Amino acid sequence: MKFESKNPFLGNKAFAKTVTVYDADGNPIAVTGDDVMTVKGTINKSMLLFGILVASAILSVYLIIFAGMNPIVLGIGGGVAGFITVLVSGFKPGLTRYMAPGYSVFEGLFIGAVSLIFEMKYPGVVLQAVFGTLVTFAVCLMLYRFGVVKVNQQFRSVVIAATLAVLTYYLISLLLNWTIGFQPIHWGNSLMSIGISIFVIILAALNLFLDFDMIEKGASRGLPKYMEWFGAMGLMVTLVWLYVEFLRLFAKLSSRD
């Protein structure tokens, strides 16, 4: 079975298309310059989205501390709204240029609220999670850039199959908790729970390699310019996932002290 990236953006079939443009006589012509996706353009948009997300997270903390907003309501609201932008962009890649900034705003509200809740209970975990996320991203980027890790079909298949398994486990656990009050093992601070968190963090990091690969391939295929937003937003999805998992891991470790 052929797998693509589990990321709802970078696994989208739009990345598998090669764009062909024809002149008035029906002859194919090359599309270059400002008309196509480039790695540099995707990087620039990723940095912009990251900046928006950080600013939104700071705003979220401000609203909670100084405006008295409920962090749970703000966090859930931002998370749900961000998920909606993910779905819209997944089905309509051409709208990602509008959805991507919105995703960063909404997910920033979510991240800010969740981070504040964790920080109040386990002081210091936010800084640790931020550092862990940035270091992981930098290491993965260098390993990919210098060809230490190569993304082939087998690598892609294993990572995506494992990601689907983890997603399924999370959804089933959440459903059982809502219906019969079942407490999933990964919610505690046992060694098993910590081990699961470490595994998921590694899996999220491996997804970064898929993200880098799909962005590079999208640029080499000459995809439309709006796919830069698509790729950048997809990369943000993975980074947010990675940060949340680091946050949970360090919270578990702190609770054992």
C-alpha positions as a printed NumPy array, in Angstrom:
array([[  0.   ,   0.   ,   0.   ],
       [  1.291,   3.452,  -0.867],
       [  1.333,   5.978,   1.95 ],
       [  1.764,   9.721,   1.83 ],
       [  2.505,  12.115,   4.663],
       [  0.116,  11.821,   7.58 ],
       [  0.193,  15.59 ,   7.862],
       [ -3.218,  16.629,   6.467],
       [ -1.496,  19.212,   4.267],
       [  1.701,  17.625,   3.058],
       [ -0.041,  14.335,   2.379],
       [ -2.637,  16.061,   0.252],
       [ -2.874,  14.9  ,  -3.35 ],
       [ -2.185,  18.459,  -4.483],
       [  1.497,  17.819,  -3.745],
       [  1.541,  14.922,  -6.183],
       [  0.52 ,  17.067,  -9.139],
       [  2.872,  18.563, -11.672],
       [  1.576,  21.806, -13.072],
       [  1.626,  22.204, -16.859],
       [  0.751,  25.523, -18.485],
       [ -0.013,  25.873, -22.203],
       [  0.374,  28.821, -24.557],
       [ -2.232,  30.057, -27.022],
       [ -1.23 ,  27.37 , -29.534],
       [ -1.565,  24.558, -27.019],
       [  2.138,  24.046, -26.503],
       [  3.404,  23.381, -22.952],
       [  5.519,  26.144, -21.465],
       [  7.599,  26.306, -18.304],
       [  6.215,  28.211, -15.344],
       [  8.93 ,  29.978, -13.396],
       [  9.614,  32.93 , -11.152],
       [  6.769,  34.279,  -9.055],
       [  4.237,  31.796, -10.429],
       [  5.446,  28.628,  -8.742],
       [  6.172,  27.239,  -5.327],
       [  9.75 ,  27.541,  -4.058],
       [ 11.48 ,  26.232,  -0.951],
       [ 12.608,  29.748,  -0.052],
       [  9.084,  31.088,  -0.377],
       [  7.762,  28.307,   1.833],
       [ 10.413,  29.03 ,   4.452],
       [  9.53 ,  32.731,   4.474],
       [  5.845,  31.955,   4.911],
       [  6.638,  29.421,   7.645],
       [  8.544,  32.1  ,   9.554],
       [  5.635,  34.51 ,   9.143],
       [  3.124,  31.952,  10.405],
       [  5.393,  31.105,  13.321],
       [  5.609,  34.785,  14.249],
       [  1.829,  35.125,  14.125],
       [  1.417,  32.024,  16.289],
       [  3.84 ,  33.319,  18.933],
       [  2.148,  36.748,  18.988],
       [ -1.252,  35.105,  19.33 ],
       [  0.004,  32.898,  22.171],
       [  1.244,  35.987,  24.02 ],
       [ -2.13 ,  37.648,  23.456],
       [ -3.839,  34.564,  24.838],
       [ -1.798,  34.731,  28.04 ],
       [ -2.556,  38.457,  28.343],
       [ -6.297,  37.89 ,  27.951],
       [ -6.27 ,  35.207,  30.625],
       [ -4.158,  37.05 ,  33.18 ],
       [ -5.308,  40.637,  32.69 ],
       [ -8.748,  40.3  ,  31.105],
       [ -9.879,  37.38 ,  33.213],
       [-10.784,  35.081,  30.328],
       [-11.257,  31.396,  31.076],
       [ -8.165,  29.556,  29.773],
       [-10.124,  26.37 ,  29.118],
       [-12.709,  28.182,  26.999],
       [-10.03 ,  30.112,  25.144],
       [ -7.953,  27.003,  24.599],
       [-10.825,  24.841,  23.375],
       [-12.178,  27.632,  21.19 ],
       [ -8.805,  28.247,  19.586],
       [ -8.167,  24.551,  19.111],
       [-11.529,  23.892,  17.456],
       [-11.248,  26.942,  15.191],
       [ -7.713,  25.925,  14.223],
       [ -8.897,  22.418,  13.4  ],
       [-11.597,  23.852,  11.139],
       [ -8.986,  25.796,   9.166],
       [ -7.035,  22.552,   8.809],
       [-10.06 ,  20.793,   7.314],
       [-10.88 ,  23.653,   4.958],
       [ -7.305,  23.857,   3.688],
       [ -7.076,  20.101,   3.348],
       [-10.063,  20.027,   1.005],
       [ -9.407,  23.395,  -0.661],
       [ -5.635,  23.987,  -0.899],
       [ -6.215,  27.177,  -2.879],
       [ -7.763,  28.775,   0.217],
       [ -4.724,  28.094,   2.387],
       [ -3.334,  31.574,   1.758],
       [ -6.299,  32.808,   3.808],
       [ -6.607,  29.861,   6.205],
       [ -2.928,  29.679,   7.19 ],
       [ -2.761,  33.035,   9.026],
       [ -6.068,  32.191,  10.692],
       [ -4.696,  28.844,  11.796],
       [ -1.698,  30.533,  13.405],
       [ -3.953,  32.981,  15.245],
       [ -6.346,  30.318,  16.535],
       [ -3.661,  27.797,  17.368],
       [ -1.701,  30.538,  19.108],
       [ -4.682,  31.151,  21.391],
       [ -4.8  ,  27.412,  22.083],
       [ -1.06 ,  27.144,  22.721],
       [ -1.041,  30.185,  25.   ],
       [ -3.91 ,  28.895,  27.126],
       [ -2.579,  25.353,  27.385],
       [  0.944,  26.567,  28.132],
       [ -0.281,  28.824,  30.933],
       [ -2.293,  25.998,  32.506],
       [  0.728,  23.684,  32.464],
       [  3.131,  26.391,  33.642],
       [  0.97 ,  27.274,  36.65 ],
       [  0.905,  23.638,  37.73 ],
       [  4.431,  22.678,  36.714],
       [  6.68 ,  25.771,  36.67 ],
       [  9.385,  25.675,  34.031],
       [  7.804,  23.152,  31.659],
       [  6.956,  25.734,  28.977],
       [ 10.552,  26.86 ,  28.533],
       [ 11.669,  23.241,  28.446],
       [  9.036,  22.375,  25.82 ],
       [  9.95 ,  25.364,  23.658],
       [ 13.636,  24.499,  23.833],
       [ 12.947,  20.836,  23.09 ],
       [ 10.807,  21.712,  20.073],
       [ 13.28 ,  24.166,  18.572],
       [ 16.261,  21.86 ,  19.086],
       [ 14.395,  18.912,  17.579],
       [ 13.374,  20.976,  14.564],
       [ 16.931,  22.244,  14.038],
       [ 18.456,  18.772,  14.342],
       [ 15.918,  17.21 ,  11.967],
       [ 16.432,  20.003,   9.443],
       [ 20.202,  19.566,   9.478],
       [ 19.955,  15.783,   9.206],
       [ 17.663,  16.154,   6.205],
       [ 19.609,  19.   ,   4.638],
       [ 22.894,  17.095,   4.702],
       [ 21.364,  13.836,   3.549],
       [ 21.95 ,  11.909,   6.772],
       [ 18.284,  10.897,   6.77 ],
       [ 16.793,  10.068,   3.399],
       [ 13.055,   9.791,   2.901],
       [ 12.234,   6.751,   0.792],
       [  9.006,   4.825,   0.384],
       [  9.754,   2.383,   3.197],
       [ 10.604,   5.194,   5.618],
       [  7.456,   7.047,   4.648],
       [  5.254,   3.983,   5.004],
       [  6.533,   3.067,   8.474],
       [  6.244,   6.603,   9.855],
       [  2.752,   7.175,   8.523],
       [  1.491,   3.766,   9.622],
       [  2.796,   4.453,  13.144],
       [  1.252,   7.938,  13.13 ],
       [ -2.122,   6.531,  12.111],
       [ -1.862,   3.952,  14.9  ],
       [ -1.119,   6.64 ,  17.507],
       [ -3.963,   8.832,  16.239],
       [ -6.366,   5.895,  16.432],
       [ -5.211,   5.077,  19.958],
       [ -5.693,   8.677,  21.083],
       [ -9.201,   8.875,  19.615],
       [-10.309,   5.548,  21.124],
       [ -8.864,   6.483,  24.516],
       [-10.652,   9.83 ,  24.485],
       [-13.935,   8.2  ,  23.489],
       [-13.66 ,   5.593,  26.259],
       [-12.867,   8.309,  28.787],
       [-15.969,  10.28 ,  27.804],
       [-18.272,   7.256,  27.806],
       [-17.14 ,   4.979,  30.653],
       [-14.582,   7.098,  32.495],
       [-11.646,   4.961,  31.352],
       [ -8.276,   6.487,  32.279],
       [ -5.773,   5.887,  29.441],
       [ -2.318,   4.851,  30.568],
       [ -0.688,   7.744,  28.723],
       [ -2.545,  10.248,  30.918],
       [ -0.631,   9.309,  34.047],
       [  2.983,   9.824,  35.028],
       [  4.018,   6.187,  35.139],
       [  7.137,   4.988,  33.394],
       [  4.91 ,   3.449,  30.737],
       [  3.168,   6.777,  30.183],
       [  6.501,   8.596,  29.939],
       [  7.722,   5.977,  27.482],
       [  4.646,   6.53 ,  25.302],
       [  5.269,  10.282,  25.295],
       [  8.88 ,   9.787,  24.244],
       [  7.772,   7.47 ,  21.439],
       [  5.196,   9.988,  20.187],
       [  7.778,  12.796,  20.272],
       [ 10.139,  10.69 ,  18.17 ],
       [  7.28 ,   9.958,  15.783],
       [  6.422,  13.661,  15.48 ],
       [ 10.088,  14.397,  14.773],
       [ 10.124,  11.76 ,  12.032],
       [  7.089,  13.453,  10.495],
       [  9.236,  16.562,  10.119],
       [ 11.401,  14.657,   7.633],
       [  8.288,  13.855,   5.612],
       [  7.306,  17.511,   5.725],
       [ 10.703,  18.678,   4.476],
       [ 10.679,  16.084,   1.719],
       [  7.188,  16.921,   0.488],
       [  7.928,  20.659,   0.455],
       [ 11.102,  20.075,  -1.545],
       [  9.307,  17.806,  -3.99 ],
       [  6.422,  20.249,  -4.342],
       [  8.857,  22.999,  -5.288],
       [ 10.695,  20.758,  -7.759],
       [  7.407,  19.9  ,  -9.483],
       [  6.605,  23.561, -10.027],
       [  3.362,  23.599,  -8.034],
       [  1.295,  26.819,  -7.869],
       [  2.509,  29.643,  -5.65 ],
       [ -0.295,  29.194,  -3.114],
       [  1.18 ,  25.79 ,  -2.237],
       [  3.865,  27.662,  -0.312],
       [  1.153,  28.603,   2.184],
       [ -0.054,  25.018,   2.079],
       [  3.396,  23.638,   2.905],
       [  4.103,  26.261,   5.558],
       [  0.803,  25.628,   7.304],
       [  1.415,  21.885,   7.241],
       [  4.807,  22.382,   8.861],
       [  3.166,  24.463,  11.6  ],
       [  0.739,  21.628,  12.293],
       [  3.629,  19.255,  12.958],
       [  5.479,  21.769,  15.126],
       [  2.41 ,  22.438,  17.253],
       [  1.947,  18.693,  17.724],
       [  5.608,  18.32 ,  18.687],
       [  5.426,  21.193,  21.193],
       [  2.294,  19.854,  22.899],
       [  3.877,  16.412,  23.245],
       [  7.021,  17.93 ,  24.766],
       [  4.83 ,  19.935,  27.139],
       [  3.055,  16.793,  28.282],
       [  6.318,  14.869,  28.693],
       [  7.975,  17.496,  30.877],
       [  4.78 ,  17.863,  32.915],
       [  4.833,  14.117,  33.595],
       [  8.479,  14.246,  34.6  ],
       [  7.854,  17.233,  36.906],
       [  4.934,  15.503,  38.6  ],
       [  7.236,  12.623,  39.594],
       [  9.629,  14.883,  41.5  ]])
